[in-house]
Amino acid sequence: MAKMDFSVINDTTAKSFIEQKNLIKRVFKGNTVLCPVCNQALSMKLPVKGQEDSVSGICCKKGCTDIELDMELVI
């Protein structure tokens, strides 16, 4: 059985993860961050009290960028 080389996939995945992590950090700092596809400002959706099924994350209006984040409401 031939040994498979995943180094290219691993490098691409790691680079994408780092870029996404940095984008999230910039949004959390309050910086205006534009969607890399449509150039619209990204917005943050926070958890809402009484709406546990709502999705939290970062997205643009068109949905090109849609990063779901696992967040809990802190009171």
Rosetta blueprint (number, residue, H / E / L):
1 M L
2 A L
3 K L
4 M L
5 D L
6 F L
7 S H
8 V H
9 I H
10 N H
11 D H
12 T H
13 T H
14 A H
15 K H
16 S H
17 F H
18 I H
19 E H
20 Q H
21 K H
22 N H
23 L H
24 I H
25 K H
26 R H
27 V H
28 F H
29 K L
30 G L
31 N L
32 T L
33 V L
34 L E
35 C L
36 P L
37 V L
38 C L
39 N L
40 Q L
41 A E
42 L L
43 S E
44 M E
45 K E
46 L L
47 P L
48 V E
49 K L
50 G L
51 Q E
52 E L
53 D L
54 S L
55 V L
56 S L
57 G E
58 I E
59 C E
60 C L
61 K L
62 K L
63 G L
64 C L
65 T L
66 D E
67 I E
68 E E
69 L L
70 D L
71 M L
72 E L
73 L L
74 V L
75 I L
